[in-house]
Amino acid sequence: MKLKLINGLPIISLTVTHNERSIVLNNILFDTGCAATVFDTDALETIGSEIFYEQQVPDFFIGHIELADFPLQLGSIREPYGFDGIIDFMMRAKCKVDFESMSIAFEK
């Protein structure tokens, strides 16, 4: 997964899958200090998400990484902040961030 810096912020694109439906989100803030993963309500609406505000999601994928029983929040973040989501799943997904090569690698 590649990182890009936009206005000094690390931004990624990723595919989110829930209930066997997927969407590509291209403007996700990769926040290593965020306390939660939050997606814009409207962004996930297109995959028919039944997630309400905050809950444990039993079958959630980010790219090829399955995050079973993943705590997820929905909110209005696109309009006020300009992001499709703000993610903090690094420890759970066992990923390593290399800011020199601007990439994220996932442990197998």
ROTITOR-289207 format. One record per residue (C-alpha): x, y, z; residue in one letter; residue number from 1. Coordinates in nm, 2 decimals. Layout:
<recs>
u	v	w	r	k
X	Y	Z	A	NUM;
...
</recs>
This chain:
<recs>
u	v	w	r	k
0.00	0.00	0.00	M	1;
0.14	0.34	-0.10	K	2;
0.13	0.66	0.10	L	3;
0.12	1.00	-0.05	K	4;
0.17	1.33	0.13	L	5;
-0.10	1.59	0.06	I	6;
-0.05	1.92	0.25	N	7;
0.19	1.73	0.48	G	8;
-0.06	1.46	0.57	L	9;
-0.02	1.09	0.49	P	10;
-0.31	0.98	0.26	I	11;
-0.38	0.64	0.13	I	12;
-0.63	0.47	-0.10	S	13;
-0.79	0.15	0.00	L	14;
-1.07	-0.09	-0.08	T	15;
-1.33	-0.15	0.20	V	16;
-1.54	-0.46	0.18	T	17;
-1.84	-0.54	0.40	H	18;
-2.12	-0.79	0.32	N	19;
-1.94	-0.90	0.01	E	20;
-1.97	-0.55	-0.14	R	21;
-1.66	-0.33	-0.20	S	22;
-1.58	0.04	-0.25	I	23;
-1.25	0.21	-0.32	V	24;
-1.19	0.51	-0.11	L	25;
-0.91	0.74	-0.23	N	26;
-0.88	1.00	0.04	N	27;
-0.81	0.83	0.37	I	28;
-0.60	0.99	0.64	L	29;
-0.35	0.74	0.77	F	30;
-0.34	0.86	1.13	D	31;
-0.09	0.67	1.35	T	32;
-0.22	0.85	1.66	G	33;
-0.59	0.82	1.61	C	34;
-0.79	0.64	1.88	A	35;
-1.04	0.49	1.63	A	36;
-1.11	0.42	1.27	T	37;
-1.38	0.64	1.13	V	38;
-1.54	0.64	0.79	F	39;
-1.76	0.90	0.64	D	40;
-2.12	0.79	0.66	T	41;
-2.20	0.88	0.30	D	42;
-1.88	0.70	0.17	A	43;
-1.99	0.36	0.31	L	44;
-2.35	0.41	0.22	E	45;
-2.27	0.30	-0.13	T	46;
-2.18	-0.06	-0.01	I	47;
-2.51	-0.09	0.17	G	48;
-2.35	-0.06	0.51	S	49;
-2.57	-0.14	0.81	E	50;
-2.32	0.00	1.05	I	51;
-2.46	0.25	1.29	F	52;
-2.23	0.52	1.44	Y	53;
-2.01	0.28	1.64	E	54;
-2.00	-0.10	1.65	Q	55;
-1.79	-0.41	1.62	Q	56;
-1.81	-0.53	1.26	V	57;
-1.78	-0.90	1.22	P	58;
-1.67	-0.92	0.85	D	59;
-1.47	-0.62	0.76	F	60;
-1.18	-0.61	0.51	F	61;
-0.94	-0.33	0.43	I	62;
-0.77	-0.45	0.11	G	63;
-0.68	-0.81	0.16	H	64;
-0.66	-0.78	0.54	I	65;
-0.95	-0.92	0.74	E	66;
-1.03	-0.73	1.05	L	67;
-1.28	-0.96	1.23	A	68;
-1.49	-0.79	1.51	D	69;
-1.33	-0.46	1.41	F	70;
-1.45	-0.15	1.61	P	71;
-1.56	0.10	1.35	L	72;
-1.72	0.44	1.37	Q	73;
-1.92	0.64	1.12	L	74;
-1.95	1.01	1.11	G	75;
-1.97	1.32	0.89	S	76;
-1.60	1.38	0.82	I	77;
-1.59	1.44	0.44	R	78;
-1.75	1.78	0.45	E	79;
-1.58	1.93	0.75	P	80;
-1.23	1.77	0.71	Y	81;
-1.22	1.66	0.35	G	82;
-1.15	1.29	0.41	F	83;
-1.34	0.97	0.32	D	84;
-1.20	0.82	0.64	G	85;
-0.94	0.83	0.92	I	86;
-0.78	0.49	0.99	I	87;
-0.60	0.35	1.28	D	88;
-0.57	-0.03	1.23	F	89;
-0.20	-0.05	1.21	M	90;
-0.14	-0.26	1.52	M	91;
-0.44	-0.49	1.46	R	92;
-0.33	-0.55	1.10	A	93;
0.04	-0.58	1.20	K	94;
0.16	-0.33	0.94	C	95;
0.49	-0.15	0.92	K	96;
0.51	0.20	0.78	V	97;
0.82	0.31	0.59	D	98;
0.80	0.69	0.55	F	99;
1.12	0.69	0.35	E	100;
0.98	0.47	0.07	S	101;
0.62	0.60	0.15	M	102;
0.48	0.25	0.18	S	103;
0.29	0.03	0.42	I	104;
0.38	-0.34	0.44	A	105;
0.15	-0.60	0.61	F	106;
0.29	-0.90	0.81	E	107;
0.18	-1.22	0.65	K	108;
</recs>
